[in-house]
Amino acid sequence: MVADKIEKTAEVAIEVIDKVAEATEKVGDEVAEEFPGNKNIKKAASKIKKVMDVIEEDADKAEALIEKVSFITQSIASWQLLLHQIQSTLAV
């Protein structure tokens, strides 16, 4: 089903974003540690970390949204099945 493929693709994309954000933060921390006396590098690393934190938060929100949409889709499918059963029963 197309909706399932879209959901899976979005989930994979979110996982990749999380991993990239974590790796970027790690690199920023390591660079800042390697040059403890360089305030410009520390500032840049700090800004990168803040941006990555925001990206991770957004990825978490997107993942929560995907879960809600999936739940709603499943609920609609259940209701459709129930309505079909009721229609079949009434048609008899």
Buried (B, 14 or more C-beta within 10 A) or exposed (E): EEEEEEBEEBBEEBEEBBEBBEEBBEEBBEBBEEEEEEEEBBEBBEEBBEBBEEBBEEBEEBBEEBEEBBEEBEEEEEEEEEEEEEEEEEEE
